[in-house]
Amino acid sequence: MERQREYVLRTVEERGVRLIRLWFTDVLGQLKSFAISPAELDAAFTEGMHFDGSAIDGFSRVQESDVLALPDPKTFEILPWGPSPEDKNSTAAMFCDISNLDGTPFAGDPRHVLKRNLAAASEKGFTFFVAPEMEFFYFESEGVGQGRAPVPLDDGSYFDLTTTDVANDLRRKTIHMLEALGIPVEYSFHEDSPSQHEIDLRYTDALSMADNVMACRLIVREIAMQAGVHATFMPKPLEGVQGSGMHTHISLFEGDTNAFHDPDDPYQLSAIGKAFMAGVLRHARELTAVTNQLVNSYKRLLHGSGVGSQTQFEAPVHVSWGRNNRSALVRVPVTKPGKSTSTRLEYRAPDPACNPYLAFSVLLAAGLKGIEEGYELPQEAEANVWTMTDAQRAAEGIVPLPTSLAEAIDEMERSDLVREALGEHIFEWFLRNKRAEWDLYRAQVTPFELTRYLGSW
């Protein structure tokens, strides 16, 4: 750590960095920041920087407001942008751990929550790796946030590439910016819905990936804003088309060995991998409020029937697993021949508006619980779960995910696993915040109601 600090201090001086942004997140996963000058950097490393935690959602109460931000030198990057050409590369950024004034970890810090859960995995000999698929939309910026329906930039679909696709240039610039910040990208393409896009981040350890997800969301918006375009990770901004998910590929490693891989198993999946998946499946309903935290999230996880059939939207809505079965909540992708490191699970429920530190924490906690308790993996769903009848799903023991934020909160509140994974501070605050969000939503009179009822009743 000392060597990394020295590297940061030397780089700041040699590169003429004039401002260092300290990044951290609130409980909901909103990126927060304040800036310090290079003169304060050494003290920030050794003593931390005071700020008022009561001003941040889910942090301190007024009577216990002061906390410390301790920058993590491993996350240091020079930002390759600025307000003018001469300011380019003059600002750097680091993610911070938040502590109490006595130096103990602050219970309201999502990054600390993930580090605590990763430490629990490490005690068992495991390292947790993840790779999320980040889906998002580009819209015309005019009228955004003013109640006007969003206006897509194109009518493209999967993998479309046309000379009129203005977003191709935005994606290209975004990928270059991500790579400049040390965030490797595996894939990038146009998604199924109009003006919907996907950037897949390359596999790494969960803490680094949570930091990368936060930076990715910032950079996607930053590049779009520079072009006069609005980018959003809202799960379901358009009716009648697919929403944005954050399918998350996960695995455990023991040293350099993939603990999920077994070459002699028909699924290429080890007993540890199966128990981990069983844990995630058994606790899936309890986790959903964390992995899908908005009222709007459940417009993507649409069960539906008739006109609004869920088969239209391809989001998982039932607790099931399968090999290459995209209707299942957990998918077991085919292992690449001769590449045991590629054995993994894909959890398909999360959306990109989640707090990645908390989402990765509860997924890991559920999987480890499955390993510790020796959970038995349920039967594989070989058929299309979307098109099965309720009776067929019930016969196979397939239950639905929560259908609303209210139902998800109720499930979470009863979960000892989620309470332990998040810690009492965040668990209780999260529940209060989400109940308030649901109450506000229930009190709204929507355009749907006015259109449907005002003239008839």
C-alpha angles and dihedrals in degrees: 000000000000091000090051091051091051090050091053094047092048093046092050090053097043095045095045095239109182102184135032119200116209111210129199136148136238122228093272092054099255112150113241128190147176128181133232133187122247088254089067097046099090091050090047090058096047103032106015127231120276120231137161107265093187088073092063123078111256096004125103132342117241093259091054100033108136118091135160129242112212112191117225106226091202088070096052115135135161110235110235095214139065143169090269136015092258090054094054112123091009094111128064132187140204134183115240138215113221120224139177119255090264090058098253117132113272111242093217095059111105091201090057090050091057093045090052092052091046089052089054089053091046091055086060091049097258135128115199117224126188139178119190128199106223113210123185144153134241117213138173105273097223112104096007110152093014098096095264118134111258116256115220120220095223145009095230129139138196113346093344115165120183134158089244094055098113090181092066089074091046091052091047093052091045093053091048089051092048092049090048088057092050095257108132118213123210103187139003128183148136111282129218101274127068110280091358119137140181134212117186116205119216119255117272140142115304098248093052089045094052088053089047093051091053091049092045093055090050094048095047089054094042095054091045093049091052087058094046092253129125117229120195137186091195104140098230115014096151131052122230097021136078120286128224119276134183102218104195124209112207139183142157123232129201101205105307093339123099104234090200095061126095114165092198096055119094089231092041083236122132128223088257091053092049093048091048090052091047089055093051091048095047093051098034096109090051092051098048098088088059099042092041106030105162133081084234092055090077092057084068095042088058117169093182132150136214110001093011098045113172091224087078095065107040096218117138113251103164131066103247142114137218146159110266088341106140092190090065124092091228119036126194105211118212111268113241111247111265093003110102091170089071094066105115148134125248116214105199105186104079121097127208094252091071125106099255094206091057096038093053089045096056093043090052093045092051093048094048089049089056090052094045095047096038094237114198116236113240123232117292117255102233097171129068101280092200093062098042117106121246089251092053092049092047091051089056093045094248111153127189127251115244112291097212141021089254092057091045091052091051090052092048094049090059093049118105088182095059092042090055094043094051099033126236096278097056094033094058095040093048092052092049092048095048094046088053090049091051092048091052090049093050090052093056122104102215131208087246091062094046092049095045103039113019097077097038106045 
